[in-house]
Amino acid sequence: MKITIGREDKADFPEFDLEDVDIKIDSGAYTSSIHCSNITEITENGKQFIKFTLLDPKHDLYNNKEYITDDYACKKVKSSNGISEERYRIHTEIIIFNTTFPIYLTLSERTDMKFPVLLGRKFLNKKFVIDTVKKDLSHKLKYKNT
């Protein structure tokens, strides 16, 4: 059975120690993305990594932590304005509706956007149905018994 998700919500990203991050449900987007900055590809001892900082100093949850991973790929992504660009894609976990799901996120500069995370069709497919009049369904469930 599919979970009903609203047009916006909050989610946790345990690998990054981030809780209650604002997310926008975007069925028009194929991939999911997270706002980050200072993305650098590095090579150490013949192995490639990317370094990045999530969110930005203006965001309440910004922690100025630099993350490093070798679990990434380059992906061509077409943005809402129709322009294709290469982005790094990482594999991580998201917690919504008190459940941990694996998720691929492209790293994107989203400074001017209200939501630092977009959840696209690839992630939503076969798990969720979107009710555009509702919001924060997962967030309300998380704090229901507290």
C-alpha angles and dihedrals in degrees: 000000000000122000117236111236126184129225093272137014145148128265141183126234105198097187089060098039090240121144132184096009113174112249131188120210106225115181088175091065119077097201131043120237142190129206114250142149141201093045110180130172112216137181121214123175090348093305124114124226138166125226121201144157119227122228118349138264092270092060119093093227096047109130101174089232118151114221124204126195140165091195097093144104138194115252132185108231128185111216125215090267090059097251116133119219138170114251134178114246122205132191117228142132133272126196116212129150087015089293130113115228129182111241140182113220127188114219109239139172101241101160095138095045124100093220120054091200131049120192111208136196096270090064097035096048116113092357106064143033116204122230104190095198093061132071141180094021093145093043092052090049091051093056098033096106099037 
